[in-house]
Amino acid sequence: KKIKKLSYPKNLITLHLQAPNSKLKEIKSLIEINEYKEVFFTDSEDCEDSCVLRDHCVEHFLSTDSEYFFYVENICLIQHQDTLDNLLSLNKDIVAPRLKEGSKGNFVLLGRVI
């Protein structure tokens, strides 16, 4: 649900969602697939090693003409719709979240939780 609220243009986003097959149908019903550049769904039960799946995501990204790669695992919480825009405004080659236990969001940017 939070992905839908991101302010970044959806037509520039390739979305890859991983979840147990039992949840994928529900997730698919929440997303307007045609709004995104590409959408992929992976049954997490098919892939025992999340590192392998992450590597496939990076390989796919490198094979495209995309400029940015934003990877979020299920332990990350995106609270604000401007998260991508705020991260891009840093103009850094690599940015990553600082995970804070118990906070409302865990992408910390410029000293504030976003």
Secondary structure, 3 states (H helix, E strand, C coil): CCHHHCCCCHHHCEEEEEECHHHHHHHHHHCCHHHCCEEEEEEHHHCCCHHHHHHHHHHHHHCCCCCCCCCCCCCCCCCCCCHHHHHHHCCCCCCCCCCCCCCCCCCEECCEEC
